[in-house]
Amino acid sequence: MIATRTEKYIGHLFLAALMLFTVLPFVSIFFTALHPSGSLPSGLEWPDEPQWGNFVEAFRVAEMGELVVSSSLIVIGVVPVSLAFSTMAGFAIGLLRIPGARWLLLLFIFGLTLPFEGIVIPLYYLAREIGILNTRLAIVLPLIGLFMPFGVFWMRAHFANMPNEITESARVDGASTWDLFRRIHLPLARGPIASLAILLSIWTWNQFLLALVLVEDPTQRTMAGALGAFQGHYATDIPLLCAGTIVILLPTFVIFVVLQRQLVTALLQGSVKG
Amino acid sequence: MAGWAFVVPALVMYGLFVLQPLFLTIQYSFYDWDGVGPGEWVGLDNYVRVFTDPDLLGPIFNSFRLLIFFSVIPVTLGVVTASLIHRIASTRFGSVATTVIFLPQVIPLVASGIIWGWLLARPGVVNQILETIGLGGIARAWLGDFGTALPAVGMIGIWVLLGFCTVLLQTGMAKINPELYEAARLDGAGWWAELRAVTLPGIKYEIGVCLTVTAIAALAAFDIVYVSTGGGPGRSTQVPGIKIYIEAFLQRRVGLASALAVALVVLVLAVILPVQRLTREDQT
């Protein structure tokens, strides 16, 4: 395709502007985080004496060590189970095409449109009733349920596109449905499962509403829930708040840099699939 | 029927922790209940209040105003930006940029709210920039001003969603047959004519996805509003999510909150079903 020089120029300019718009907020909180704790600098101002100690202080007061453990525990509780359940269901709906598959799919797709606000009130009372309120389980169990629509939808799209010959030849060799799943199709689904794992981990890590409502102790929450509590405590100490935000975002940034390709692709596919 | 066994675990979790609570929300919505004692059946009273009390209608109107900022603006700007960068996307600069503008999509919305809370504050970057370009007169605490708080919250939504829309739409454009563009050029089509005749029809599906995702983000907004304004000043940025939280967990008016929650669920469906119908009809 022939792009004129003007077009290229304008395109680059737009991209550069958009990048600046995206990055400037991060630069601003970084600069601000280096000012003395308790001071009120302006938005974009390099301090006379950068207070690198703010990050250490924020790490300590945010109880960062405990937070990482807590969020990780929640991710470990949510993601593998969600992956297993949605892969199996996606296999049955997309590949075995069990009777009623269409209706099942519609039922799950309905869940994709459901705002969390629509169910959070009863979740609170249910958690209280079964005695898991204020424990991580109160976040883990509902999240698994809430991830089923997307997980099933995602895995179904993969299985629905698998060529029939693979299944047929396995059937001819006398494979049971379980063998077909475990030995043939599960290994072939590694790619989409890996992408799904990335997506569900981020969404768990970043889950706020459930953490806010169901768990009071910030150190038992997800990262986003803990950040919300941190803001509640240090809203007036802007440099410390900025330092804390950066510290809490750090694990996400590291993972983003390491997995950027897969992440962007996964997130894009996640919205288009179907 | 052996295949059904594969669906059971997913169905059980979905049923227990999504469908069951959804039915309970509907059930609660017909009661006056403080969450502790016995509830009292009040029929449709809670719904009547939701649709007549300005205190509850306000949040619903606000969520429609947010729709402009979270959905209309990012998707429109996204189309323009994506069509301009479409041709350079394959360069190294293009791929680095794609990664960078995607970043807001990966961090928690709470973090975006905190970061912009500082940017939009009186001494924040936004006012600094305005002062630099000689517009210091309009500088203010954007999130604390009755007139500007909602657009300021909307601004945060644009920041979170613009990159996502741009990248997604650009992927859609990459799939359009280049010959269509050449044919349009031969016919002497300019940028605008080309956009209307080739690009927009080609990315109809992606536009539908962007509109759907962003509309849900707007109507069900909670995290960003909670940390940046908490619904204030006054009720100027109160949205259904915030109001549901306040009524259910702070005021303990569980029935009323549930009625608003049901209204929100219906509202989301009412907005996104037509979008899906329009953008998916000729896709099978």
Interface residues (C-beta under 8 A of the other chain):
Chain A: M1 A3 E7 K8 I10 G11 H12 F14 L15 A16 L18 M19 F21 T22 V23 L24 P25 F26 S28 I29 T32 L40 P41 S42 G43 L44 A84 F85 S86 M88 A89 F91 A92 I93 L96 I98 P99 L104 L107 F108 G111 T113 L114 P115 F116 E117 G118 I119 V120 I121 P122 L123 Y124 Y125 L126 L141 P142 I144 G145 L146 M148 P149 G151 V152 T177 F181 I202 W205 N206 F208 L209 L212 V213 M223 A224 L227 G228 Q231 I238 L241 C242 T245 I248 L249 T252 F256 Q260 L263 V264 L267 L268 S271 V272
Chain B: M1 A2 G3 W4 F6 V7 P9 A10 L11 M13 Y14 G15 L16 F17 V18 Q20 P21 L22 L24 T25 Y28 G35 T81 L84 I85 H86 R87 I88 F93 G94 A97 T98 T99 V100 I101 F102 L103 P104 Q105 V106 I107 P108 L109 V110 A111 I114 I115 W116 W118 L119 A121 P123 G124 V125 V126 N127 Q128 W159 L162 G163 F164 T166 V167 L168 T171 P178 Y181 E182 Y205 E206 V209 C210 V213 I216 L219 A220 F222 D223 Y226 V227 P240 G241 I244 Y245 A248 F249 V254 A257 S258 A261 V262 L264 V265 V268 L269 I272
